[in-house]
């Protein structure tokens, strides 16, 4: 009875894992169909496909001893990978959940001046992409709620962009009613590391507050805040709701896990 109960328990776990991976596989493929292919959705899709195949073929795999042992080794490796992803996700989620609370608390503590840093994202036909529009909406909300803050919009111009991301964000915030003298542009950077490095140079050159609020997507905010701190800034992060892009979130979240890993190893 105990042996049968254990077998049923693990069978249920395999089925649950297959169902979860089937949903995640759909999100990864959906994101790729939008033309947004990255190593997050490629590796995620391969991982999920492997789990699903293992569950389907399990009755066959367990009949041969070498196949059974090979499957166990693969399963152990995949489990370690999943646990590691969970650990990095906890770091990302912590900044996502508590960042705005820390940012507002710092602003309320004696009216401490702050610099809002909006990290760049793709520009399409001179206008913000949906993700960039979400970041800008959050920045606009924070800037209007805290009129003593200034802002640095940061991002260069990609090969498929008509204007720099910084220029696009500058125009958006001006249209939203933010005074031009509150906005500084950093338009040389090509990645998150350069975003914060070049922005720090502007903050120091212009004498702006080094107490900063980094604005980006929920999955990206931990890395943005970490890079700000590595550049000597006192940072907290705020992010918009992820609801409008929830179907693509697993893809970008997994890609971010690899990016965080790279930064932890080499930054």
C-alpha positions in Angstrom: 0.0 0.0 0.0 2.8 2.4 0.9 4.6 1.6 -2.3 1.4 2.1 -4.3 0.7 5.4 -2.5 4.2 6.7 -3.3 3.8 5.7 -7.0 0.5 7.6 -7.2 2.0 10.6 -5.4 4.8 10.9 -7.9 2.5 10.2 -10.9 0.3 13.2 -9.7 3.5 15.4 -9.4 4.5 14.4 -12.9 1.1 15.3 -14.3 1.1 18.7 -12.5 4.6 19.4 -13.8 3.5 18.6 -17.3 0.4 20.8 -17.1 2.5 23.8 -15.7 5.1 23.3 -18.4 2.5 23.0 -21.1 1.2 26.5 -20.1 4.7 27.9 -19.9 5.6 26.4 -23.3 2.6 28.2 -24.8 3.7 31.5 -23.4 7.3 31.0 -24.7 6.1 30.1 -28.2 3.5 32.9 -28.1 6.3 35.4 -27.4 8.4 34.0 -30.2 5.5 34.3 -32.6 5.4 38.0 -31.8 9.0 38.3 -33.1 10.4 38.6 -29.6 12.9 35.7 -29.6 15.5 35.6 -26.9 17.4 33.0 -25.0 14.8 33.1 -22.2 12.0 31.8 -24.3 14.3 29.4 -26.3 15.7 27.7 -23.2 12.4 27.9 -21.5 10.6 26.2 -24.4 13.3 23.4 -24.6 13.1 22.9 -20.8 9.3 22.6 -20.8 9.3 20.4 -23.9 11.7 18.0 -22.2 9.5 17.8 -19.1 6.4 17.1 -21.1 8.2 14.4 -23.2 9.6 12.7 -20.1 6.1 12.5 -18.5 4.5 11.1 -21.7 7.3 8.6 -22.3 7.8 7.7 -18.6 6.2 4.2 -18.9 8.7 3.4 -21.7 11.7 5.0 -20.1 11.3 3.1 -16.8 11.5 -0.3 -18.5 15.2 0.0 -19.4 17.6 0.4 -16.5 20.0 2.7 -18.4 17.2 4.9 -19.7 15.7 5.0 -16.2 19.1 6.1 -14.7 19.6 8.6 -17.5 16.2 10.1 -16.9 16.9 10.4 -13.2 20.1 12.3 -13.8 18.4 14.6 -16.3 15.6 15.1 -13.8 18.1 16.0 -11.0 19.8 18.5 -13.3 16.4 20.1 -14.2 15.4 20.2 -10.6 18.6 22.0 -9.6 18.0 24.5 -12.4 14.4 25.1 -11.3 15.6 25.7 -7.7 18.3 28.1 -8.8 15.7 30.0 -10.9 13.5 30.1 -7.8 16.3 31.7 -5.8 17.1 34.4 -8.3 13.4 35.0 -8.8 13.1 35.6 -5.0 15.7 38.4 -5.3 13.8 40.0 -8.3 10.5 39.6 -6.5 11.8 41.3 -3.3 12.7 44.5 -5.2 9.5 44.3 -7.1 7.3 44.1 -4.0 9.2 46.4 -1.6 11.0 48.8 -3.9 8.2 51.4 -4.2 7.7 51.3 -0.4 11.4 52.1 0.1 11.3 54.8 -2.5 8.3 56.6 -1.0 9.7 56.2 2.5 13.0 57.8 1.4 11.1 60.7 -0.2 9.0 61.2 2.9 12.0 61.3 5.2 12.4 65.0 5.5 11.5 65.6 1.9 14.7 64.0 0.6 15.3 65.1 -3.1 15.3 62.2 -5.6 16.3 61.5 -9.1 14.0 59.3 -11.1 15.8 57.1 -13.6 13.7 55.6 -16.4 15.4 52.7 -18.1 15.0 52.6 -21.9 13.2 50.0 -24.0 12.3 49.6 -27.7 11.0 52.6 -29.7 8.7 51.8 -32.6 8.2 54.4 -35.4 9.3 57.1 -33.0 6.8 56.2 -30.3 7.2 54.1 -27.1 6.7 50.4 -27.4 4.0 48.9 -25.1 6.6 48.1 -22.4 8.2 51.5 -22.6 4.8 53.2 -22.4 4.2 51.3 -19.2 7.5 52.4 -17.7 6.8 56.0 -18.7 3.3 55.9 -17.3 4.7 54.8 -13.9 7.4 57.5 -14.1 4.9 60.2 -14.9 2.7 59.1 -12.0 5.7 59.2 -9.6 7.0 62.6 -10.9 3.6 64.2 -10.5 3.2 62.8 -7.0 6.7 64.1 -6.0 7.1 67.5 -7.7 10.6 68.0 -6.1 12.0 65.1 -8.1 14.1 65.4 -11.3 14.3 62.7 -14.0 17.0 61.1 -16.2 15.7 59.2 -19.2 18.3 56.8 -20.4 18.7 54.8 -23.6 20.5 55.1 -26.9 19.3 54.6 -30.5 19.1 51.0 -31.9 19.7 50.2 -35.5 16.0 49.8 -36.1 14.9 52.9 -34.2 14.3 56.4 -35.7 15.2 58.3 -32.6 17.0 57.5 -29.3 15.0 55.9 -26.5 15.9 58.8 -24.3 14.5 61.3 -26.9 11.3 59.3 -27.2 10.9 59.3 -23.4 11.7 63.0 -23.1 9.0 63.8 -25.7 6.4 61.6 -23.9 7.0 63.2 -20.5 6.8 66.7 -22.0 3.5 65.8 -23.5 2.4 64.4 -20.2 3.0 67.8 -18.6 6.4 67.3 -16.9 8.5 70.5 -17.0 11.4 70.2 -19.4 13.9 71.6 -16.8 13.2 68.5 -14.7 14.2 66.1 -17.4 17.8 65.1 -18.4 18.6 62.9 -21.3 21.3 60.1 -21.5 21.3 58.8 -25.1 24.6 56.9 -25.5 23.8 53.6 -23.6 23.1 50.3 -25.2 22.4 48.1 -22.1 21.4 48.2 -18.5 25.0 48.5 -17.2 25.7 51.5 -19.5 22.3 53.0 -18.6 23.3 53.4 -15.0 27.0 54.1 -15.6 26.3 57.0 -18.0 23.3 58.2 -15.9 25.6 58.4 -12.8 28.0 60.6 -14.8 25.1 63.0 -15.5 24.0 63.0 -11.9 27.4 63.9 -10.7 28.1 66.5 -13.4 24.7 68.2 -12.9 24.8 67.9 -9.1 21.5 65.9 -9.0 20.3 63.9 -6.0 22.1 60.6 -5.6 19.0 59.2 -3.9 17.5 57.6 -7.0 14.3 55.8 -8.0 14.8 53.3 -10.9 11.8 52.7 -13.1 11.5 49.6 -15.2 9.5 46.3 -15.7 9.0 44.1 -12.6 11.4 41.5 -13.9 14.1 44.1 -14.7 14.0 46.2 -11.6 16.3 44.2 -9.4 19.2 44.4 -11.9 18.6 48.1 -12.5 18.7 48.9 -8.8 21.8 46.7 -8.3 23.6 48.5 -11.1 22.7 51.8 -9.6 24.1 50.7 -6.2 27.3 49.5 -7.9 27.7 53.0 -9.3 27.5 54.5 -5.8 23.9 55.6 -5.8 21.3 55.0 -3.1 18.6 53.3 -5.0 15.1 51.8 -4.8 13.0 50.5 -7.7 9.4 51.0 -8.8 7.6 49.2 -11.6 4.3 49.3 -13.5 1.7 46.6 -13.3 2.6 43.6 -15.4 -1.0 42.7 -16.3 -0.9 44.1 -19.8 2.1 42.0 -20.8 1.4 38.9 -18.5 1.5 36.4 -21.4 5.1 37.4 -22.3 6.2 37.7 -18.7 7.6 34.2 -18.3 9.9 34.7 -21.3 11.3 37.9 -20.1 11.5 36.8 -16.5 13.6 33.7 -17.5 15.9 35.9 -19.7 16.4 38.2 -16.8 17.5 35.3 -14.6 20.3 34.6 -17.0 21.2 38.3 -17.1 21.2 38.6 -13.3 23.5 35.5 -13.2 25.9 37.1 -15.7 26.0 40.3 -13.6 26.6 38.4 -10.4 29.5 36.5 -12.0 31.2 39.3 -13.9 30.0 42.7 -12.6 
